[in-house]
Amino acid sequence: MENERNIPEEEKISLSEIDFSEMVDEVDNYNAKFSTGRLMAEAVRGGRIKGEEVDQKSKLNLIKANKEFGPLMNRVGLNIELAETGAAIFTSDGKAGISEIRFNIANREKFIGYLQEIGPESITENQIKGLKAVLENVTLQLEKQYQIDNPNDDRMVELLSGLDEIIKGCERLDPENSIGIDESIEKLKKYNEARKNKSLREFIVAEREGLFLEVGGRNFGPSTWHMDVNPDYYEEKWAKALKVLSSIKESNKSGEFYKKLKDHLIDSVKYAIDDLEKKIKAGDRIDYYQPLMEIIDNYYDELQSA
């Protein structure tokens, strides 16, 4: 009895019963509180925002979350960190970057063990909520945060080394794509395929530049860059896209991936040219669109010969 009393509460719960939805709520609340929109609204209302205070509060919240949920996260192989979002606001003492708390898989064996312990028939709504948040987070971390040129980035190593088993475990829990984790699984499958084809670095670089965004979609991708840029920035975006394509070609290990990206960029250029032609023919802001047309025509020729 004495020994039982000394066992931490989180250790008394069986692995199959663990859910971390409360932790997800805590993280979501923090990220909402320190979002760009919330901080800007506070500034508009006359609040005094200091970048140093934002940074300090962020670190304190991370410490608080680790203290409260650390033992639970450790059991299922997770940890959390502050990750920069790329957004920033101007404060009373300068510019402050916006960070948010995100999950990482810190121990792939523990996380895979957790997936194997949960039953597809017994998984609860709270467990689904937690699992969905973690999968979305690690996918976002892989897309935006992990150091793809650093083989010692433990966050990336833990995720990629266990990717086959993580995907299998998630598919076992959601055989009919009905619990809302299928989108994350499909993204992880793409990364896993690129990893097996030895083109993961190139794939991530292309993803980070948005080069695979849907042609003609409601996005800021190659096919739609012309809708909201000046000529210099348009030139810069396409120059970078060609540079990424060239580096993939030079790697000599991503032939299939190179062709896939090249075809997608050509489709994007064709869409952009067609859209620009319609706008110019209609007399719509000709002085604005004509220089963009000249730029994209040049890059179409470069793509064809790439």
JORA-V726198 format. One record per helix or strand of 3 or more residues. SS is the DSSP state (hx for helix, st for strand). FROM is the first residue (numbers start at 1). TO is the last residue. Records with the same first field share a line. If there is no record, write none. Layout:
SS->FROM-TO  FROM-TO
This chain:
hx->2-5  9-12  15-17  21-33  36-44  51-75  108-117  125-144  154-161  163-173  182-196  200-208  225-227  231-250  255-281  286-305
st->78-91  94-105
